Amino acid sequence: MQPAAAQPAHAGYDAVIVGGGHNGLVAAAYLARAGRSVLLLERLGRTGGAAVSTQAFSGVQARLSRYSYLVSLLPRTIVDELGLRFAVRRRRISSYTPTVRGGCPTGLLVDAGDRDRTAAAFRELTGSDREFEAWQRFYAMTGAVAERVFPSLTEPLPSRSELRRRVSDPAAWEALFERPLGESVEQHFADDLVRGVVLTDALIGTFTHAHDPSLRQNRCFLYHVIGGGTGDWDVPIGGMGALTDALADAARAAGARILTGCEVTAIATDGTTAEVTYRTGDTEHRVGARQVLCNAAPQTLDRLLGTPRDPAGAAPPEGSQLKVNMLLRRLPRLRDTSVDPREAFAGTFHVAESYRELESAYQQAAVGRLPAAAPSEIYCHSLTDPSILGPELAARGYQTLTLFGLHLPARLFTGDSEAVREAALQAVLGPLDALLAEPLADCLALDDQGRPCIEAKSPLDLEEELGLPGGNIFHRELSFPYRDDDAQGPADRWGVATAHANVLLCGAGAIRGGGVSGIPGHNAAMAALGR
């Protein structure tokens, strides 16, 4: 007998939304608030997709943002228009990058709240003010681009020429939209470590290199430096689940019907009306809709529509990351004693991310080998937001760490995926341990079974658990946030069109998708409403 919760309220809806990740919830809330009847179907037993908070370790009262960690691209307008009870907190420390110079442990601390302190850190590392001055000029350029481009992400999609006029600075347009990013990085900076810190934003979840002529590194970099019009990455108070819980509440309050444990198996459409088939347990159901909004990847949508993939078309999506979640009894001491670990881990802690190290790791992975020293970046959520810890853990000084490993594409994890995952974990932890004054293992908390509180997720794990093809966190290759000049229809104008007039993308695979933003959910709703 099928649970009543899995049955649609009626046989037809104005919109059926496939997938209950944060973008699907945004679309549901906007459409329901506009008076449309909305049904959202989610395969998993909960909403939220990759933006969830989870008690990852048995018997331990800590709710970690398990898959996605920070917020930058979520527009304040979405929070305000949907009346979300959700907040973020700014990190004062932007980043810390440890290294060894002259045989001595040292590092580069970027303090967003103290320009003079940051300038002194650059001077001590590089021996002059040149790199800091170049840093100021470079990020003044990206900041100006962010101010102009970010507001456009929730507007009808501009043409390439319109966006270029909006950016207005020809040199900035050339550096970010036309030429491989490595050229600009090398033009601005001389220090190998500083170059690497800049380049990392171009490689997060994207398997590429500084001089890739396809410019996939530029597209990834752009989305990482324009968020909020400032490029800041903020900590979600209460974890990522606080955002998606607020979105689900807003959608339900507006009248959307949300069913979990419902796997969509097929979509049929004639361009005017559609039928969605879904399964709960062994029972199959069909529901009609005027429009279907898909929060799954475009490749998944093709499968649901029965559209064969063109063998000569684009390569299948491939993620390139290792996600590692940890709970520590205390933060580890650093070999660089000039910096407090509470500052070093509060921002982005860069490991093996100099320019040369990034290139070396890419070259090793490109020929099918795990990088000997895999680059990674780490941060401690609980330093900024201790609310994710139970009161006892917080009082005892426990802390979370989340690590994002780079240049670890899905292709490396085929075969014995468990063994490769363990080897990849050691490839990111080894370089980290080399920077610490004590082994990380000595600082790990234990769960109620006496096991260390650490878990790793490969791209194949993300594919299995979240349905991300190839574990690609962006669903497919990121695109620049503009359209071709000949786009005509409202869906084209919002960057959410498919081959079917009444089937729209509302997930990360839309133009201007990727990251925890809600932007494609908003834009698909606007297209569906004909705005």
N, C-alpha and C positions, 0 to 999 in steps of 0.2 A: 504494500500500500504506500503510495507516494505521500510524503508529508505535505500538509496544506501549504506550508511556507514556500514550497517549490512550484506551486501552481500559479500561473498568471491570473490576475483579477478578471480579465476578460480576454476575448480572442484577438483583439486588434488594438494597437497603440499608434499614436502619432510617431513615436520613436522607440526603437529597441536599441539599447547600447550593449555591445559585446565587450565585456571585461570591466572589472570594478577597480582598476588601478586609479591613481589620483586624477588622471585626465578624464577617464570615464565618469568619475564622480563629479568633476567640474562641469562636464557637458550635461549630465543629468540634472544638476542643480539649476543651471541656467535655463534649460528647456522647460523644466517643471515650473520655474518661477514665471516663465512667459506664458503659462497656461497650457502647455502641451502635455498630453498623457505620455508617460515615460516608463519603460520597463528596462531595468539593468540586470543583466545575467552575468554572474561571476562563477568561474569554474571551481575556484578554491572555496574553502569553508569560511572565508573572511574576505572583506574588501581591503583595498590598500595596495595590492600588487607588490612592487618592490619598495614602496614607501611605508614600511610598517615598523613597529616596535615589538620586540620579542624577548621573552625570558629564555635566552639561548642556552643557559646552563642549568642543569637539574638542581632544584632546591635552592637556587641562588636568586635573591630578590634584586635583580638588575634587569631593566628593560632596555635592550640595545637596539639602535637603528640598524637592522641586520644587513640590509642590502644597499640602501642609499643613506648618505650621512648628513650632508649639509644642504643649505638652501641659498641659492643666489638668484635664480631665474624666475621665481614666483613673483609676479607683479602685485604690488600693493592694491591695485584696483580690484583684482580678483578677491582678495581677502575682504576688502571693504564692501564690494557689491554683493557678495554672498553672505556677509555678516558673520564671518568665521571668527570663532574664539580661538585664536592661534597667534603665537608671537615667536619672534626670533630674537637672538641676542648677538650683538656684534662681538667678535674676538679682537681684543686689543693687539695681540701678537699675530702678525700676519704669517710669519714663517721663521723657522730656524733650520739651518743647514750645517751640520757638523762636517769637519774635514780635518786634515793634518797638513800643516805648513811648517817647513823647517824641522820636521820630526816632532813637532809639538801639537797636541790636540787643540783645535780652535773651531770657530764656526762663524756663521753669518746670521745674526738675529735682526729681523725686520720688525720694528715696533711701530705699528700704525699710529700710535698715540704720541710718539716722541721722535720728531724728525731729527733732532740733534743726536740722539742716541743711535739711530739707524745710520746716520752719516758717519759717526765714530766707528761703528761696527764695520762698515765698508772700508774705511780708512785703515783700520787695524788689519783687516784681511788682505787688502790689495796694495797698501803702501801709499795710496794717494786718494784724492777726492774725485778722480776721473770717473770711476765706475758708478759712484753714487749720483753724480751729476747726470751721467748717461741714463741711469735708472729713473731719475726724476723726469727727464725729457721723454723717455720711451713710454712711461706710464701716464704721463700727461697726454700723450698722443692717444693711447688706448682709452683713457678716460673720456676724452672729447668724442671719440667714436661711440663709446658706450652711451653717452648722454643723448646722442642723435639717433642711434639704432634701437636701443632698448624700447623706447615708447612705440616704435613701429611694430613691435612683435604682437601687439593686440589690436592692430589696425589692419584694414585690408592690405594684402601683400603688395608692397611696392614693386615696380619694375626695377631692373638692374640700374637703368639710367636714373630713375627717381631716387633710389637709395644712394647712388653716387653723388647726386646733387645734395642730398641731405647730409651726407658725411662732410662734404664741402672741401676737405683738405686733400688735394691730389696725392701728396706724399703718403698720407695715412692710408688712403684707398689703395695705392700701389703696394704698400708694405703688407697689408692685411688681406686684400682681395685679389691681387694680381700676381705677386711674386712669391716663391717659396719662403716661408717664414724664416728659415735659416739664414737667408741673405740679410734680413733686417737685424736679426739677433747678432750676427757676426759684425755687421756694420756699426751697431751701437755699442757692443760690449767686447772687451778684450779678455777678461778673466774667465777661465774655463768653468769655474764653479758658478759664477753669476750667470753665464750663458745657460747653464743647465737649469738653474732655478726658473729662468724665464721660459725655457722650452717645455718644461713639464706640463704646463697647461695645454699644450698642443698634443699631448700623447695620452691623456687620461681616457682609458677605454678604447683607444684608437691605435691600431698597429701600423705605425708609419715612422718616418724619420724627418729630420729638419729640412731636407732638400727634395722631398717628394714632389714631382712635377704635377701630380693630381691635385695638390693643395688640400688634401684631407687634413693635414696638420693645421693649416690655416683655419679651416672651418671649425675644428675642435677648439682651437685657441680662441676664436672669436666668441663662441658660446661660453667660454670660461672667463672672459674678461669684460663682458658687457652687462652682467646681471645687475638688476636694480638701477642701471645707469651709472654704477660705480665700480662694478667688478668685485664687490665684497662677497665673501662666502660666510654665511651666518649659521649659528647653531639653533636648531628648532627646539624650543622649550617643551620638554616632555617627550622629545624624540620625534622621529618621522611619523609614528603612529598618531601623534596628537593632531597632525595636519589631516591625515586621511580620515580619522574618526570625526573631526569637525566637518569635513566635506560630506561624509555619509550622513551626518546629522542634518546638514543643510539641504541635501537632496531629498531626504525623507520628509523634512519639514515642509518642503515646497510641494510635496505630493508625488515624488518619484517612487516607484515600487522597485525594491532591490531584493533580488533572490540570489543566494549563494549556494554553492554545491551544484551548480547548473552548468554543464559543459555544452557550449554551442558546437554542433557537429556539421551544420550546413546552413548556407544562406542562398535563397533563390530570389531573383528580382527580374522584373521586366522594365526597370527604369522608373516606374511610377509607383508600384506597390512591391512589397517584399514579404517573404515568409522566412522565419528563422526557426530552425529545428534545434532542439537542445535535449540533453539527457540528464536525468537525475537517477543515479543508481542504474537499474535495468529498464527504466521507463523512459520512453521517448515522447516529446511534446512538440507541437508546432504553434507558433504565434505569428499573427500578421502585423505588419508595420508599414506606414507610409515611408519612413526613412529608417535606415540602419546606420549607426555610428560605431565604428570599430576601434576599440582601444587596444587591439592586438597588433602585432607586427604585420606589415604589408604581405609578407610571405605567408603568414597564417591566414590572412584574409583571402589570398588567392586559393589556398587549399579549401577554405569554407565555401567559396564560390564555385569550386570545381574548375578553376582556371589553371591550365597547365603552365608550368614555368618554362620560359624560353631557354633552351640549353645554351644558346648563343648570347643570352642576355647577361646582366650583371652577375658577378660572383655572389654566392649565398652569403648572408650576413655572418660575421665572425667577431665575437667579443675578444678582448685582449686584456684580461685583468685577473688577479687573484684577490679576493676579498677575505680579510682575516679579522675576526672579532675576538677580543680578549677582555678578561676582567683580571685586574691586578690587586694584590694586597697593598702595594705601594708602587709609586713610580720608580723606575730604576735610576741609579746614579749615573752620571755621564762622565766620560773621560775628560771632556772640556769642563773644568770646574768653574769657569767664569760665568756660567749660565745656570740658573735654577731650573731643574727639570719641570717645575710647574709652569714656567714660561716656555721652555723649549717644546713641550708637548701640547701646550694650549693652542698654538697655531698649527700650521702644516710643518711637520718634521720630515725633512727630505733625507732619504737614504740612497746612496749610490746614484745620485742624480746630477753629477757634473755632466757637462756637455759630452766629454769623451766617454764617460761611463754609459750614458744613454745610447750613444751610437754603437758602442761595443755590444751592449745587451741586445739592441735591435739586430745587429748583424748575426749574432749567435742564434737568436730565435728565427730569423729569416731562413736559415739553413736547417731548421728543425731541431735545434738543441736548446735545452733550458739554459738561460743565461747563468753563468757561474755566480755572478753577483747581480741578482735581479733588482732593478730600481723600485723604490716604493715610497709612499708618503703616508704619514701617520698623524692622527690627532686624537686628543682626549676630550670626548664630549662632556664628561662629568666635571671637568675643571670649570667649564662655563655654566653648565646646567646640572647640578647634583641631584635634581629632582628625579632623575631616571634610576637612582640608587635607592634601595630600601634604607630607612633611617639608621639601622644598625650598621650597615655597610658604610654609609656616609660618615658616621661617627668614628668608625675604625680607620678611615682614610683610604678606603678602597677607591680605585679609579678604573675607568674603561679605556681601552685603546682600540681604535679601528685602523687597519692598514689596508692600503690599496696598492697592489703590486702591478707594475707596468711591464710591457713587452712580454706578456705571457698569453699568446693567442691560443684560441680553442684547438687549433691543429696539433699543439704539443700534448694535449691531454687525451688523445685517442689511444686505443689499446688498453693498457692497465691504468685506468684513470685514477684509481686510488693511490697507486704507487707514484704516479707522476704528480698528483696533488701533494703528496707528502714531500717529494723531492722539491717541488716548487715552493712549498712552505719553508723548507730549509734554505732555499736560494734567496728568500727575502729576509729570513731571520738571521742568517749568518752575517751579512753586512751590518745589520742592526746591532748584533752582539759586539761586533768589532768597535762600535762607537760607545759602548757602555762600560762602566767601571765594575759591573757585576752582571752575571748572566740573566737574561730576561726570564728564564725558566725559574729562577729563584724568587721572582716577584709575582708569578702567576698565582691567582687564587685557586682553590680547589672546590669542585662541586660536592654535592652530598654523597657521592660515591667515591670521593677521593681522587677524582680525575682533574687534571689541569684545565682551567677555564679558557680554552682556546679552540676556535673552529676556523676552517678554511673553506672557501667556496670558489670553485673553478668556473670557467665559462660553461662547461658541460653541466655543472650543478645548477647554474642559473637557468639553463635551458630546461632541465628536468623539473625544477621546482617552480619556476615562474613562467615557463613557456617562451622564453626569449630565444629566438633562433640563433644558434651558435653562441648563445650567452651574450649576444650583443646588447649592451645596455641602452643603445640608441635605436634599436630595432633594425636599422640599416645604416648606410653611410649618411652622415650628416650633410645637409645642404646649406648653401648660403641663403640668407633670409630675404631673397627677392624672387620675382617670377619672370618668366619670359613675357615680352611685350604683347604677344598675341593671345594671352589667356583671356577668356571671355566670361564664363559663367560665374555665379556667386561662389561656388565651391573652389573654382580656380583662383578667384580673387582672394580667398582666404587660405590657400595652400593646403587644402584637405581633400581635393578631388580624387576620385577613382574613375575607372572606366564606366561606372554606372552612376547615373545622375542622382539617384536616391541612396547611394551608399558612400559614406564619408569616412575618412580617417580621423580619429580623434586622439590618437596616441603619439608616441615619440617618433613614429615613422612619417608623420606629416612634415611638410616644410615648416621650419621653426619648431620642430619637436626636439626631443632629447633633454635629459636632465629633469629634475623635479621642478616643474614650472607651471603646470595647469594651462599653459598657453595653447597647445593644440586642442585641448578640451574646450576652452573658451572659443577658439576660432571655428571649430566644427559646429558649435552651437550657433554662432553668429551666421555661418553659412546655411545651416538648417533653417534658421528663422528668416533667411533671405535678406539679411542686413548688409 
